Amino acid sequence: MINNSRQNEVSMASLYYRCEKFSEIIKIAKALIKEDPLLSQEEMNVFIQGYKCKLNKIRGVLVKLLQIEKREIERGSTHVHLMRELITPKIFELSELCDDFNTQIDILISKAKNFDNMAYLSRFKLDFLRYKCQFIEKGEEYQKTYDLFFETLNKMENIGKEFLGKNNINELYIKLCKCVFYYEVLNKSKEAIEMGKNLLREIFTPPEPEPAPKPVVEKLEEKKEEELKTNSEEEKKSEKKEDPKKKQSGKKRNPSKPKDEKSEKDKTKDKDSKNNESREDTSPAEKTLSEKKTENNFSSKDETKDLNTPIEKMAMSPELKQFIFILRTNIILWSGKHESDVKL
């Protein structure tokens, strides 16, 4: 059963979004989380949309004010302090919004159903921590947010290695957030570009093939070989233990070889007839085992063909394609070169 009151709140949030009343959307999102933190996809979109839209609005104003302040400093203007009076409250507003978002998203992370959902929420938490570090002045508050950013990042990277599969979209966005942090906050463009390139290489490297299980036929043959070896060893031991007196008596009793021995041609004929009889006497079970062996050989060849397929023909989800596009454009922008000049 769908809760009608919650559905009405979601529809009201979409109306507020059209009117650009982002503070009202945040109030609705907080009320929904307070009532039940297990949000649906629509409610999650309301929560993230409200905070992100308000943050982008504040960031847009801050970027313009900082550009004007930079020009005034270059000109040697005496009105720089007036610009600082406008910038400081906006930075404080952005910092408060990021803190509010992090407290709300921590509630959602604590109630996450699985590791994939946890990674999805953590990537937005990392974004807001990065925005805060980008604009606030260096001090105790900056150091706290910096430490919290790398704490959550290391935690999610460890979870990704253990529990999330290769090229998990949420894990990839977390790694991208690290690249952006190095470029925008720490001003380490070379390291950010190298990290981005390594991330692209990881995406395109095919996974290591798991060793194929041995077929039943090979296991049976190995057992037979082992049994033959053990039998031969036991026979040798028994021959060594025999008494020399018995051997001598046996030699005396044995009569001389008969004169009428078979010719070599007759011996070869007898051998051929025996071999033909053994071939005819093979049981149907052994025939089926041999057929299975040939089938397994053909299947192993087909598997090697699939592994040697080129990387360009790898199946990719639209989300992964979009991520690769975003990562490539960031690398190109950070390096300040044309797309053809960037070697990955």
N, C-alpha and C positions, 0 to 999 in steps of 0.2 A: 504493500500500500504506500502510495506517494503522499507525503505530508503536504497538504494544501497550503499551509501557512509558509512553509519553507519555499515552496514553488512560487508563491506570490512575492516573497522577498527577492528571489532570483530575477523574476520579471521586472521588479522595481529597480534592481541594480542595473539591468540593461537599459532602462529609460534614463537613469542618472548618468550612465556612460555616454549616451548621445548628447546629453546636456553638459557634459564635462564637469559634473559634480562628483569628483573623485573622493572627497572626504565622506560623502554620504554612502558611497559604495563600501568604504572601509568600515563604517559603522555597521552596515548590514553583515559584512564578512565576520566581524568580531562577534556579533550576536549569534550567527550560525555556529561558530566554533564553540562558543560558550554553551549553547544548547546541546550540540553533539559534534565532537571533533572529527568523527568519521565522515568527511565530506564526500559528496558525489562529484563527478567530473565537472558538472555545471557550476556547482558551488565553489569548487577549487579554482575554476577560471575566474569567478567573481572576486575571490580573495586575491589572487595574483594580479589580476587586471587593475583592481582599485589601487593597490600599493605601487605597482610599476608605473601607471599613468601619472600618479601624483609625483612620484620620484623624478620621472622624466621631465615634468613641468618645472620642478625646482632646479634640476640640473641644467636645463636650457637657459634659465635666467642666470644661474651662477656662471656658466661658460661665457655668456655675453658680458657680464659685469667684470669678470677677470680679464677678458680681452681689452675692455676699455681701460681698466686699471693699468695694464701693461703698456698701452699706448701713452697714457698720461705720465707714467714713470719715464718712458723713453723721451718724451717731450720736455721733461723737467718741470712738470706742472706742480703748483702748490695746492691743488685740490685732490691730491691722492687720498688724504685722510677721509675726505667725504665719500669716496668710493668704498673705502674700507668699512665705513659705517653702514653702507648698504649690503656689502658682501657678508659681514659677520652674522647678522640675524638669519640670512638664508642658509648659511652653513649649519647653524644651530638647528634650524627647521629640518634640514636633510638628515642630520645626525639623530634627531629625535624620531623621525619617521623610520629610519633603518633599525633603531633599537626596538621600536614598537613592532615592526615586522618580524624581527628575530625572536621576540618573546612569543608571538603568535605561532610562528612556524615551528618553534621548539615543542609546542603542545602537539602539533600535527605529527612531527617526527617521532615523538614518544608513543603515539598511537598508530604508527605505520604498520600495515599488514605484513609486508615482506621487504626484502633488501632493495628491490627495484624501486618500490615506492619511496623508501627512505632516501635513495640516491636522487630520485626526481625532486624531492623537497630540498635536499641539501644543496643542490646546484643553485637554487634561488637564494638560499641563505648565503652562500658564498658570493653571489652577485652583489647583494646588499652590503655585505661586509667590505667588499672591494670598493663600492661607491663611497662608503664612509671614509675609508683610508685615503681615497683619492683627494678628498676636499678638506678634511679636518687638519689642523696644525699638529705638528709632531710634539708628542708629550705622553703623559700617562694614558690618556684615552686612546691615542693612536696605537700605543704599544699593546694595549688590551685587545683591540680589534685585530691588530696584526697577528698576535698569538692565537686568537680564536679562529682566524681565517685558516692558518696552517694546521691547527689542531683538527678542525673538521675536514680539511683537505686530506691529511694523512690517514685519518680514520676511514674516510670513504674510499680512498685508494686501496687500503688493506682489505676492506670489505669487497671491493670490486675484484681483486685478485682471487679471493677465496670463494665467493658466492655468485658473482655475476659472470656471464659468458663473455667471449671475445666480441669486440665491437658493440658492446652495450651502449645505447645512445645516451643514457644518463651519465654513465661513467666517462664517456667521451666529452660531454659538455663540462664535466667537472675538471678534466684535464685542460680543456680550452680556457676555462676560467683562470687556471693557474698561469697559462701563457699570457693572457690579457693583464693579469696582476703584475707580472714581471715587466710588461711593456708600459702600462699606464701609471702604476704606482711607484715601482722601483726604478723606472727609467732604464731598464736593461734590455735594449732592443735586440741586440745580437743573441742573447740567451733566449729571449722570447721567440725569435725567428727559428732558432735551432730546435727548440722544444716543439714548435709547430710542425717543422719538417719531420722530426722523429715520430710525431703522432701520426702524420700521414703515412709514413713507412710502416708503422705498426698496423694500420688499417688495411694496407694493401698486401702485407705478407700473409700467405696462406697458412692455416693452422697445421701443426705437425701431425702427420697421420699416425693413428694408434696402431700398434702391432696387431696384425690379423690373427685370430685364434687358429690353432692348428686343426685341420680336419680330422675326422674320426679315423680315416684310413691310415694316415701317417702315424697316429697314436698306436693303432693295432700292429703296424709293421715294426715300430720301435719296441713294443712288448715282445714280439716274436724273436727279434734279433737278440734281445737281452736273454730270453729263455734259451736260445741256441748256444749263446756264449757260456751260460752257467752249466748247461749239459755237457759241453765239450770239456770244460775245466774239471767237472766231476769225473768224467771218463778217464782223463789223463791221470788224475790222482789215484783212481782205482787200479789202473795198469801198473803204476809204480809200486803199489802195495803188494802185488802178486809175488808168490815165492819162486825163487829161481829153480828149485827141485822140480816143481810142477811143470815149469816151462820145458826143462830138459826131458822129463818123461813124456810130455806131449810131443816133443820133437821125435823121440824114438818110435812112438806109436804110429805117427803119421807115415803112411806108406809112400813109396816113391810115386812121382807124378805119372799118370797114365800116358801111354805112348800116343793114343788116338786123341790128340788135342784138336779143338776147333780152329779153323783158319780165321785170319783177321777179318775177312769179308763177312763171315758168319757172325762174328762178334758185333760188328757195326750194324748189321741188319737187326740183331736182337735189341741193341740200344735204341735204334730208331723206332722199333715197334713198341718198346716200353714208353718212350717219350710220347708217342701218339696216344697210347692208352691213358697216360696221366693227363694229357690235355683234354681228352674226351671226358675223363672222370671228374673234372673240376666242377664243384658244386655251384648252383645258381647264386648262392649268397656271395661267393667270391667274385663271380662275374659282376654282380651289382656293385660290389665294393670297388672294383677296377673302374667301372663306369663312373661312379661318384668321384673317383680320383681325377679322372679326365675333366669332369665338369668343374671341379674345384680349381684345376689349373687354368681353365678358360676364364672363370670368374676372377681369379687373381690378376690375369692380364687386363681385364676390363677395368678393375679398380685402379691399376697403375695408369691407365689412359685417363681416367677422371682426375687423378691427382696432378697429372702433367698438363692440365688445361691452363691456358693463359689467364693472368689475373684480370685482364680487361673483361673477360666473359663471366666473372664472378657475379652471382645474383646479389643485388643490393636493394634494400628497402628505400622508399622515397625519403624517409627521415635521415638515413645515412647519407644519401646523395646530397641532401640539403646541408647537412653538417659539413661534408667535404667541401662544398661550394663556399660556405662561410669561412672555414679554416683557410682555404686557398686565398680568398680575397683579403683576409687579415694579414697573411704572410706577405702578399704583394704590396699592400698598403704600408706595412711596417718597414719593408725593405726599400720602399720608394722607387721601385723598378717596374718595368712593363712585365706582363705575364710571361712573355716569351723569354725574358732574361732570367727569370727565377728558376733555378735548378733545384729540384726536390730530391 
